[in-house]
Amino acid sequence: MSTLSQFLYRIQPTRPAMLTESPTPAEQQAVAGHFAYLQRLQQQDVLLLAGRTQNSDYSSFGIIIFLAASEEEAQAIVANDPAVQQRVMRAELYPYRIALANASLLEEA
């Protein structure tokens, strides 16, 4: 069995006004697909954590921390995100390692 590594991808809207104005129907569909995709990754025990900043200006971003067997597999996970595929979000992939986590506090949030 191969060892899994942690990766993080950071996403940002390609059209920041999507957060301050109404998203287009295509953006709504892509974001819904993105959320469903992350839920599937969670059910497959791939997703460790996902969330976004609560600001809605150009600096807003989301992060997804997940497990993959290789960088190539991690790149495929990012590339298969519907919001990335439809270019509603741009993504940057990073090798990552969680150093500390308090699972009990995450469950309460």
C-alpha positions in Angstrom: 0.0 0.0 0.0 1.4 3.4 -0.9 1.7 6.2 1.6 -0.7 9.1 1.1 0.6 12.6 1.3 -1.3 15.8 2.1 -1.9 18.5 -0.4 -3.6 21.9 -0.3 -5.2 23.7 -3.2 -6.2 27.3 -2.9 -9.0 28.5 -5.1 -10.1 32.0 -6.0 -13.0 33.2 -8.2 -11.9 34.2 -11.6 -14.6 36.9 -11.5 -14.4 38.4 -8.0 -17.7 40.3 -8.6 -19.4 36.9 -8.3 -19.1 37.4 -4.5 -20.4 40.9 -4.4 -23.0 40.7 -7.2 -25.3 37.9 -8.1 -23.4 35.0 -9.6 -24.3 34.1 -13.1 -26.3 30.8 -13.6 -23.1 29.2 -15.0 -21.2 30.3 -11.9 -24.0 29.0 -9.6 -23.9 25.6 -11.4 -20.1 25.4 -11.2 -20.1 26.2 -7.5 -22.8 23.7 -6.8 -20.8 21.1 -8.7 -17.7 22.1 -6.7 -19.5 21.6 -3.4 -20.9 18.2 -4.5 -17.4 17.2 -5.7 -15.9 18.1 -2.3 -18.6 16.1 -0.6 -17.8 13.0 -2.7 -14.1 13.4 -1.8 -15.1 13.6 1.8 -17.2 10.4 1.5 -14.2 8.7 -0.1 -11.9 9.7 2.8 -9.8 11.9 0.5 -10.9 15.3 1.8 -9.5 16.4 5.2 -10.8 20.0 5.3 -12.4 22.6 3.0 -13.5 26.1 3.6 -13.3 29.7 2.5 -12.6 33.1 3.9 -15.7 35.1 4.8 -14.7 38.3 3.0 -16.1 39.0 -0.4 -13.5 41.3 -2.0 -10.8 40.3 -4.5 -8.7 38.7 -1.8 -11.3 36.0 -0.9 -10.1 32.5 -1.3 -10.9 28.9 -0.3 -8.7 26.1 0.7 -9.1 22.3 0.3 -6.7 20.0 2.2 -6.8 16.4 0.9 -4.8 13.2 0.6 -3.3 11.8 -2.6 -0.7 9.1 -3.4 1.3 11.4 -5.7 1.6 14.9 -7.0 0.1 13.7 -10.3 -2.9 12.3 -8.5 -3.3 15.5 -6.5 -3.1 17.5 -9.8 -5.9 15.3 -11.2 -8.1 15.9 -8.1 -7.7 19.7 -8.6 -8.3 19.4 -12.4 -11.5 17.4 -11.9 -13.1 20.1 -9.6 -16.0 21.4 -11.6 -15.4 25.0 -10.6 -11.8 24.7 -11.9 -12.9 22.8 -15.1 -15.4 25.5 -15.9 -12.9 28.2 -15.1 -15.1 29.8 -12.4 -12.3 29.3 -9.9 -8.5 29.3 -10.5 -6.5 26.9 -8.4 -3.0 26.6 -7.1 -1.7 23.2 -5.7 0.8 22.9 -2.9 2.3 20.0 -1.1 1.2 20.4 2.5 1.4 18.9 5.9 -0.8 19.5 8.9 1.4 20.1 11.9 -1.3 20.6 14.6 -5.0 20.2 14.6 -7.7 20.2 17.3 -10.4 17.9 15.9 -12.7 18.5 18.8 -12.8 22.2 18.2 -13.3 21.7 14.4 -16.4 19.6 15.2 -17.8 22.4 17.3 -17.3 25.1 14.7 
